[in-house]
C-alpha cells in the first residue's frame, strides 16, 4: 500500500507529491485527506495524503512514521478545491491545503540534539548534556554551542533529530464520580461527606471545578478520596466557549415586506430545486437584507442541508452572532479573528463532526468542511477584506461560486454598494439582480450635508470640527441622543515634521512616514512594525520646532474633550480593540447608553444598528480619495454610504455631516444623495476610458530585493517576456517603482498586465514564477496577484 503525500514545505522544487510506503500497522487507518508525519531528508515533517495506490516507479520507499488524524481533515471536495485554488491563484499546493485548516492544526517543528558517544567531547558540552538530554535547539543557542555541535555531528558524536509537535490540543475537564464500593467515611471528615452528598444530588458525577465551587473543598481532599477508592476520576473532552456560557434569547421570523418577499422568492426556488445561481441582492442600508438571509437559511436547514454566512472582518460579528444564535441556537459555529487559536480549533471541530449546520465567519470560513451545502451568503460583498493579500491570494467570492457549483446551491452576494465588477455582471445577466429599494418600515434615508473645510479655514476655524458639526453634536447630546464620528486613521497624527527644514520622520526600513501614537509617546511604522521614540530635536538640522501633522483618532478624542469636557466618548480603533472581547465590550457599553459619542475607524462603518444614533459625522472624507488606486472613488463612495447608513435606522430621523476639502468630487456628491445607480454610470465611464476592470482584467507582478538595480532589472526582464509572448490586445504597464517603493529594507518594482482575453496567461505567469522563484543569496522575491485589490 503506497500513499502519495504532499509535504509541508512551500517551495517550487517540492511542489509535488512524494510516495511513501504504508506500514502494515497503519494500513487500517490511512486514508485520503489525513495528515501524516514522514521522513524528508534528515528531518521528519507533516504532510497530507492526496491518494492511495498499489504501485510506484520509486525504488527504496521510506515508510510513513505516524498518522496525525484518525478521520480525514479534508474531504474529497476540499481536496479537489485545493487543486482548483492552486491553478487559479498560482500558489503552492501545500499553501492551498493549509489555508483550509485552522491555525491550531499547523505543525510546529522542534529540533533536538542526542548524544551518541561521549568519548572525547569538550567538558562544557558534556555538562550541557548532563543538564538536559536530549538538548533543545533553544538551550544550545542560548549557550552559543551551535558551532561546536555542528562539528560533533560531523564526527558522528551527536545526532540532530526533528520532532513534529502538534499545536492543536483538545481541552479536557477532570470529572469525578462515586464508585460503587461502600467505603465508610468517618463522621469527622465533614468535607468528604459534603462531596458525597453533592454527587448524590447530581446523579453521582460532576466536574472537579464545579464540585470545588459547591463544597469549597481543596484538591487535597478530592485526591484523598480518589486514593481511598471512594471517587473514580476521568477526563471528558470539552469545547472552549467563545461566549462564556452566555445565553441568547430566541427570536422569531419577522413578517417580510412586499419588497423582501419579491426578493426572496427566486432564491428559495433555487434552494428547493438544488440549482446553482449567483444572486446579487442590492438593497439600501437598513432595507432588511439580514432577514432575507435568515429565512433562506431556515429553509436550507429544513432540507437537512448546511449554510455558510460570510461577514467582513470582526466588526460585524457581535451583532450578527446575536441574530444568528438567537434564530438558530446551537446550530451555529462562529469563526473570526477575535477568537483564540483554541476556540477557532473547537469551532472547526464542531463543523467537521457535523454537530452544527450554520457557520458565520470572516473570509476563511468559506472553507468550512460541510458536506451538504444548501446556500452560501456573502454580506457586504464589496468589502476588501474578502480578498486574501498573501498566498494563496484568493477572493472569497470566487471560492463561494466554485463551491456552489459543486454542491448545486445558490450564492447570495448582498450589499448596499456592490463592487462595480459584481454590479456589471448582474447587469449583463451573469448574476441575478434582486433590488430592495426602501428601508424597513419605510423609514426615510438620513439627510446628508457636505461641509467644505476650505471655507471653514478661510473663516478662521482651524479646528478639525466644522462649526455645523459641533453645533449638531451639542444639540444631540442635549436631547440625550447618540452620535457616531468616523475617521479613517488610527493613532494621533499621521506624520511628524520639522518646521524649520521640512524633514518628515521616516521609517528606516520602508519608504513611509512614521505615525505618532500619543499613548506610548512613540512613532510607529504601520507596514513593518518598527517603533521609536519621538526625538526632541530634528535629526537633520537639530531644530527643536517639531510639529505633528494630520489627525488620528487619539487626537480627535483629545480635542473633543477640550471642546466638550462633559461628553462621554468611546474610541474604537486597532489600538483599543486589540484585547480579546474588547470589541464587544465597547459596543455593548455604547448600546447601553454609557457614552454619547462613538468615535472610530473603518470598524464602525458597517453593521451597527443602534436605535438612538441620530447623527453621523465623517471628519475627513478625503483620506482615501487621493491614493494611487483606480478604486479610490469607489471605496470612498462605499464607505460614505455605509457610514451614513448608521443614522436614523429606527423611529428617530437621522442626519449625516460629511467634512471634506474636495466637495466637488463626484463620489462625495453622489454619496450625499446615496444614489448608487448614478455613481455606477459615472464611474463606469471613467473605468472604460482608463481601461480598468470591469472592462479589463488586471494582474500585478511585484519584484522585491535589497538591491534597487536588481529589482528593477528583473522586473524589466519580465516585462520584456510578457511583451514578446502576449497578444497585441494586452496592455503592459511598467516596470515602475511601487507606490510604496521600499518595505522592510527591500526595494519594490511592479509591472501590470491589462487584458480582455489571454487564454495562455496563467501558464505563462506560472513559468515566470518558476523561473524566478529561486532560494539563495541573490534571489529576488516575486509575487503575482491575478486579480489585485491592493495596488500599493
HUMOBEL-V440729 format. One record per pair of residues at least 6 apart in sequence whose ideal C-beta (glycine too) atoms are under 6 Angstrom apart, sorted by the first residue. I is the first residue (numbers start at 1). J is the second residue. D is the distance in whole Angstrom. If there is no record, write none. Layout:
# HUMOBEL-V440729
<<I J D> <I J D>>
This chain:
# HUMOBEL-V440729
<<1 22 4> <1 27 5> <2 19 5> <2 53 5> <2 56 5> <3 20 5> <3 22 5> <3 30 6> <3 49 5> <3 52 6> <4 17 4> <4 19 6> <4 50 5> <4 51 5> <5 18 6> <5 20 6> <5 38 6> <5 47 4> <5 49 6> <6 17 5> <6 47 6> <6 48 5> <6 50 6> <6 93 5> <6 94 6> <7 40 6> <7 45 6> <7 47 4> <8 45 5> <8 46 5> <8 47 6> <8 94 6> <10 92 5> <10 94 5> <10 95 5> <12 770 6> <12 773 5> <15 92 5> <15 93 6> <17 50 6> <19 56 5> <19 58 5> <19 61 6> <20 38 5> <20 62 6> <20 64 5> <21 61 4> <21 63 5> <22 30 5> <22 64 6> <23 63 5> <26 67 6> <29 67 5> <31 72 5> <32 49 6> <33 72 3> <33 74 4> <33 79 6> <34 49 6> <34 69 4> <34 72 5> <35 46 6> <35 48 6> <35 68 4> <35 69 5> <36 47 6> <36 64 5> <36 67 5> <37 44 5> <37 46 6> <37 65 5> <37 66 5> <37 164 5> <38 47 5> <38 64 6> <39 62 5> <43 162 4> <44 65 6> <44 162 5> <44 164 6> <46 107 4> <46 164 6> <48 97 5> <77 406 6> <78 100 6> <82 96 4> <82 97 5> <85 96 4> <85 392 5> <86 93 5> <86 96 5> <89 392 4> <89 393 5> <89 394 5> <90 765 6> <90 766 6> <90 769 6> <90 784 6> <91 391 5> <91 392 4> <95 391 5> <95 392 5> <96 392 5> <99 392 6> <100 367 4> <102 344 5> <102 345 5> <102 348 5> <103 341 5> <104 167 6> <104 168 4> <104 341 5> <104 345 4> <105 168 5> <107 164 5> <108 165 5> <108 167 5> <109 162 6> <110 163 5> <110 165 5> <111 137 4> <111 160 6> <111 162 6> <112 134 4> <112 161 5> <113 134 6> <113 135 4> <113 149 6> <113 158 5> <113 160 6> <114 134 5> <114 159 5> <114 161 6> <115 129 5> <115 158 6> <116 157 6> <116 159 5> <117 157 5> <121 157 6> <128 135 6> <129 135 6> <132 139 6> <140 146 6> <140 149 6> <149 158 6> <152 158 4> <168 345 5> <170 237 5> <171 238 5> <171 240 5> <172 235 4> <172 237 6> <173 207 5> <173 236 5> <173 238 4> <174 208 4> <174 235 6> <175 207 6> <175 234 5> <175 236 5> <176 231 5> <176 233 5> <177 204 5> <177 205 4> <177 232 6> <178 199 5> <178 204 5> <179 229 6> <179 232 5> <181 229 6> <183 229 6> <183 230 5> <185 192 5> <185 193 6> <191 217 5> <191 221 5> <192 225 6> <194 215 5> <195 215 5> <195 217 6> <198 214 5> <198 215 6> <199 206 6> <225 231 5> <226 233 5> <239 346 4> <240 342 5> <240 343 5> <240 346 5> <242 339 5> <242 343 5> <248 325 4> <248 326 5> <249 326 6> <251 326 4> <251 327 6> <254 291 5> <259 436 5> <259 438 6> <260 288 6> <260 292 6> <263 292 6> <263 434 4> <263 436 6> <264 292 5> <267 279 6> <267 296 5> <267 410 6> <268 299 6> <270 277 5> <270 410 4> <271 299 6> <271 300 6> <274 408 5> <276 404 5> <276 405 5> <276 408 6> <277 410 5> <277 432 6> <278 401 6> <278 411 5> <278 431 5> <279 412 5> <279 432 5> <279 434 6> <280 413 5> <280 418 6> <280 422 6> <280 426 4> <280 431 5> <280 433 5> <281 289 6> <281 412 6> <281 414 4> <281 434 5> <282 418 6> <282 435 5> <283 289 5> <283 436 3> <284 416 5> <285 416 5> <285 645 3> <286 439 4> <286 649 5> <287 436 4> <287 439 6> <288 440 5> <289 414 5> <293 377 5> <294 327 5> <296 375 6> <297 307 4> <300 307 5> <300 374 3> <300 375 5> <301 357 6> <305 372 5> <305 374 3> <306 357 5> <306 370 4> <306 372 5> <306 373 6> <307 358 5> <307 374 6> <307 375 5> <308 359 5> <308 368 6> <308 376 5> <309 360 5> <309 377 5> <310 365 6> <310 378 5> <310 396 6> <311 320 5> <311 379 5> <312 380 5> <312 383 4> <312 385 5> <313 362 6> <313 385 5> <314 336 5> <314 337 5> <314 338 5> <315 603 4> <315 607 6> <316 607 4> <317 336 5> <318 584 4> <318 587 6> <320 360 6> <321 334 6> <324 332 5> <324 360 5> <325 332 6> <328 358 5> <331 356 6> <331 357 5> <331 358 5> <332 358 5> <333 347 4> <333 350 5> <333 351 5> <333 356 4> <333 359 5> <334 360 5> <335 347 6> <335 361 3> <335 365 4> <336 361 5> <336 362 5> <350 356 5> <351 359 6> <351 368 5> <351 369 6> <352 369 5> <359 365 5> <359 368 4> <363 386 6> <363 396 5> <366 396 5> <366 399 5> <366 400 6> <373 407 4> <373 409 5> <374 409 5> <375 409 6> <375 410 6> <376 400 5> <376 404 6> <376 411 5> <377 412 5> <378 397 6> <378 413 5> <379 414 5> <380 415 6> <380 606 6> <381 413 4> <381 415 5> <382 415 5> <382 417 6> <382 418 6> <382 419 4> <382 638 6> <384 789 6> <386 395 6> <386 396 4> <387 395 5> <387 789 4> <388 394 6> <389 790 6> <393 785 5> <400 411 5> <401 411 6> <404 411 5> <413 422 6> <417 638 4> <417 641 5> <417 676 6> <420 694 6> <421 693 6> <421 694 5> <423 680 6> <424 694 4> <425 431 5> <426 433 4> <445 674 6> <446 644 6> <446 647 4> <446 648 5> <446 654 3> <446 655 6> <446 656 5> <447 655 5> <448 644 6> <448 656 4> <448 672 4> <449 657 5> <450 658 5> <450 663 5> <450 672 6> <451 466 4> <451 468 5> <451 659 5> <452 663 5> <453 659 5> <453 661 5> <454 661 6> <456 466 5> <464 551 5> <466 659 5> <468 657 6> <469 617 5> <469 657 5> <472 615 6> <473 483 5> <476 483 5> <476 614 6> <476 615 5> <477 596 5> <481 612 6> <481 614 5> <482 612 5> <482 613 5> <483 597 5> <483 615 5> <484 598 5> <484 613 6> <484 616 5> <484 646 5> <485 597 6> <485 599 5> <485 617 5> <486 618 5> <486 643 5> <487 553 6> <487 556 6> <487 619 5> <488 623 4> <489 552 5> <490 552 6> <490 553 5> <490 573 4> <490 574 5> <490 575 6> <490 601 5> <491 515 4> <491 517 5> <491 552 4> <492 516 5> <492 517 6> <492 518 4> <492 552 5> <492 554 4> <492 555 5> <493 516 5> <493 548 4> <493 549 6> <493 550 5> <493 552 6> <494 550 3> <495 504 5> <495 513 4> <495 549 5> <495 550 6> <496 505 5> <496 516 5> <496 548 6> <497 504 5> <497 549 6> <498 538 4> <498 543 6> <498 546 6> <499 545 4> <499 547 5> <500 541 6> <500 543 4> <500 545 5> <501 540 5> <501 541 4> <503 538 6> <503 540 4> <504 513 5> <505 514 5> <505 523 6> <506 513 6> <507 514 6> <507 525 4> <507 530 5> <509 528 5> <509 530 6> <509 744 5> <509 745 5> <510 525 6> <510 527 5> <510 528 5> <510 742 6> <510 743 5> <511 740 6> <511 741 5> <511 742 4> <512 527 6> <512 740 6> <514 523 4> <514 525 6> <515 524 6> <515 526 6> <516 523 5> <516 548 6> <517 524 6> <518 554 5> <522 531 5> <522 533 6> <523 532 6> <523 534 6> <524 531 5> <527 743 5> <528 744 5> <537 544 5> <553 571 6> <553 573 5> <556 599 6> <557 569 6> <557 571 5> <557 599 6> <560 569 6> <567 596 5> <568 595 4> <568 596 5> <569 595 6> <569 597 5> <569 599 6> <570 586 5> <570 590 5> <570 595 4> <570 598 5> <571 599 5> <572 586 6> <572 600 4> <572 603 6> <572 604 6> <573 600 6> <573 601 5> <577 583 5> <590 598 5> <591 610 6> <605 639 6> <605 642 5> <605 643 5> <606 642 5> <608 646 5> <609 649 6> <611 650 4> <613 646 6> <613 647 6> <614 652 5> <614 654 5> <615 655 5> <616 643 6> <616 646 5> <616 647 4> <616 656 5> <617 657 5> <618 643 6> <618 658 5> <619 659 6> <621 658 5> <621 660 4> <621 668 5> <622 660 6> <622 661 5> <622 662 6> <624 632 6> <624 635 5> <624 636 5> <625 632 6> <625 636 5> <628 739 5> <629 791 4> <630 692 5> <633 667 4> <636 667 5> <637 667 4> <637 671 5> <637 679 5> <640 671 4> <641 671 5> <641 674 6> <644 656 4> <647 654 3> <647 656 6> <648 654 2> <660 668 6> <666 682 5> <670 678 6> <670 679 4> <687 695 6> <688 695 5> <691 754 6> <696 754 4> <696 756 6> <697 755 6> <698 754 5> <699 753 5> <699 786 5> <700 752 5> <700 785 5> <700 788 4> <701 718 6> <701 751 5> <701 784 5> <702 748 6> <702 750 5> <702 783 5> <703 711 5> <703 714 5> <703 715 5> <703 749 5> <703 780 5> <703 782 6> <704 711 6> <704 746 4> <704 748 5> <704 781 5> <705 711 4> <705 780 5> <706 746 6> <708 747 4> <711 747 5> <711 749 5> <712 749 5> <714 780 5> <715 735 4> <715 749 4> <715 751 5> <716 735 5> <718 751 6> <718 768 6> <719 732 6> <719 734 6> <719 735 5> <719 751 5> <722 732 5> <723 732 6> <725 764 6> <726 758 6> <730 755 4> <730 758 6> <731 754 4> <732 753 6> <733 752 4> <734 750 6> <734 751 4> <734 752 6> <735 749 5> <735 751 5> <737 749 6> <738 748 4> <738 750 5> <739 792 5> <740 792 5> <741 748 6> <765 784 5> <772 782 5>>
